[in-house]
């Protein structure tokens, strides 16, 4: 059985990391962010949970359940070969597009604040856009492998994935969900650039996407109001600029060391969406600038590690693993950057959660799957044979015999 767990010597990794099953950096940082997120969801939602549901930890319990389910799914994903994801990527994307269509059907999709983004599944509501982010990255990574030379040498290679992307974007905008659309576009463009799409085409696509984003903002009055509020939130601090001004107050009140865990004032019905979109502002108020910097450092370390593993995969010609990891790294970095930027007032308000920290069952579930895929890719990069339960049993018996 020892031969079933042979090390791939073609990949140059530190000698100390040879015997470990999963990457400690990705796993450790992810667990830290998840635990911090649970603490901050409890702190930021305690008042509104008590007011709306009569249970101070209502949102915490739901977040813990989602995290538990996500961890179980993540364990299953860790034991699933990546070649299956690559093979079934187009079918997963097809299922994701079908869900995007279903969420728009009256009676199927659930409306919250005028947006149809959720499908009720009894114990929780599935936010379809989170699923689509995952399956689109998986599909595009597989497509870039299948059409690797076509992408690099012709202008036609990007037309099909861009057509799929346009369809996904159209369905997302019908919900509407501009934030998810922006994240998917940024991720797709980043993956195409890394795959070697001609520079001229990449520049033109980037400019086209930027122009389309401006047009979408101008066409919708509420988006235009958000842009005006971003440019001058103090012009109307009790209406259009309310969220941003309250977020800035929370950041300012935190100072260097914060007001103390649980002592936020802005979460007391002043700052809207304190446990979702603006949880970073509450964190900065309670833990201070040092706490905020620590969170940013954790995200930077996580993304750096993902990109490092992706480069290792690229060097040994494991292109699917490389493109997949680059896609996940871009996705996490863009979404974290936008969320933190919105909280700090450097970007217009947009409904995006902070990965692994903000309240949201669908976001936590999908992020757990993403982290598990990263761990699986890193494991397959170092070992010739895939990880399976018999390996764990064998390793445990081996360790007992050594003792």
Buried (B, 14 or more C-beta within 10 A) or exposed (E): EEEBBEEBEEBEBEEEEEEEBBBEBBBBBBEBBBEBBBBBBBBBBBBBBEEEEEEBBBBBEBBBBBBEBBBEBBEEBBBBEBEEBBEBBBEBBBBBBEBBEEBBEEEEBBEEEEBBBBBEEEEBBBBBBBBBBBBBBBBBBBBBBBBBEBBEEBEEBBEEBBEBBEEBBEBBBEBBBBBBBBBBBBBBBBBBBBBBBBEEBBEEBBEEBEEBBEEBBEEBEEBEBBBBBBEEBEEBBEEBBBBBBBBBBBBEBBEEEBBEBEEBBBBEEBBEBBBBBBBBBBBBBBBBBEBBEBBBEBBEBBBBBBBBBBEBBBEBEBBBBBBBBBBBBBBBBBBBBBBBBBBBBEBBBBBBBBBBBBBBBBBBBBBBBBBBBBBBBBBBBBBBEBBEEEBEEBBEEEEEEEE
